[in-house]
Amino acid sequence: MQIILADGVYQIQKTLIDADDNISLISKSGNRNNVVISGCGMRKTKRVDNLIRVSGKHLTLDGITLQQAGNHLIRIAGEQSADFPHSA
């Protein structure tokens, strides 16, 4: 499945979860400076703040900037047989 993002800053409040295999997050323009997924940054919280949690295999990120994660930009759930993301 391909999710194609238009140019812009996507401010997220909760972790994006990739639970399926073969997911691609792709910028429409191909310019990583123009497509940004941004979290809430470091702040006092009792939970772990990640932008993306991967529990499926073969996540691809292409032309996207990740920023302002409270803890991790990407968390790989290896205990669920996830593998490393591919960045084009």
C-alpha positions as CSV (number, residue, x, y, z in Angstrom):
1,M,0.0,0.0,0.0
2,Q,1.3,3.5,-0.9
3,I,0.3,6.5,1.1
4,I,1.3,9.6,-0.9
5,L,1.6,12.8,1.0
6,A,1.3,16.3,-0.6
7,D,3.7,19.0,0.4
8,G,3.1,20.3,3.9
9,V,3.8,19.9,7.6
10,Y,1.8,17.1,9.2
11,Q,1.6,17.8,12.9
12,I,0.7,14.6,14.7
13,Q,-0.5,14.2,18.3
14,K,-0.3,10.4,18.5
15,T,2.0,7.7,17.2
16,L,1.4,6.5,13.7
17,I,1.3,2.7,13.8
18,D,2.3,0.5,10.9
19,A,0.9,-2.9,11.6
20,D,0.8,-4.2,8.0
21,D,3.5,-5.4,5.7
22,N,4.7,-3.5,2.7
23,I,3.6,0.0,3.6
24,S,5.1,3.0,1.8
25,L,5.0,6.6,2.9
26,I,6.0,8.7,-0.1
27,S,6.1,12.4,-0.8
28,K,4.3,13.5,-3.9
29,S,6.9,16.0,-4.8
30,G,9.9,13.8,-3.9
31,N,11.4,16.7,-1.9
32,R,12.0,15.7,1.7
33,N,12.2,19.3,2.8
34,N,8.6,19.9,1.6
35,V,6.9,17.0,3.4
36,V,7.4,16.9,7.1
37,I,5.8,14.7,9.8
38,S,6.3,16.5,13.1
39,G,5.5,15.4,16.6
40,C,5.1,17.3,19.8
41,G,8.8,17.3,20.7
42,M,10.3,16.5,24.1
43,R,7.9,17.1,27.0
44,K,7.1,15.7,30.3
45,T,4.9,12.6,29.9
46,K,4.5,9.2,31.5
47,R,4.4,7.4,28.1
48,V,7.0,7.0,25.3
49,D,6.4,9.4,22.4
50,N,7.3,8.0,19.0
51,L,6.4,9.3,15.6
52,I,6.0,5.9,13.9
53,R,5.8,2.5,15.4
54,V,6.5,-0.3,13.0
55,S,5.2,-3.8,13.7
56,G,5.0,-5.0,10.1
57,K,7.7,-5.8,7.6
58,H,9.1,-3.6,4.8
59,L,8.1,0.0,5.7
60,T,9.4,2.4,3.1
61,L,9.9,6.2,3.7
62,D,10.7,8.2,0.6
63,G,11.0,12.0,0.4
64,I,9.8,12.7,4.0
65,T,11.4,14.4,6.9
66,L,10.6,13.2,10.4
67,Q,11.1,15.6,13.3
68,Q,10.2,16.6,16.9
69,A,9.7,13.2,18.4
70,G,9.4,13.0,22.1
71,N,11.6,9.9,22.2
72,H,12.1,8.1,18.9
73,L,11.4,9.0,15.3
74,I,10.7,5.3,14.5
75,R,10.3,2.4,16.9
76,I,10.8,-1.0,15.4
77,A,8.7,-3.7,17.2
78,G,11.2,-6.5,16.7
79,E,9.3,-8.7,19.2
80,Q,6.5,-8.7,16.6
81,S,8.9,-9.7,13.8
82,A,9.1,-6.2,12.3
83,D,12.2,-5.4,10.3
84,F,14.1,-2.2,9.6
85,P,12.4,0.5,7.5
86,H,13.8,1.2,4.0
87,S,14.5,4.9,3.2
88,A,14.8,5.7,-0.5
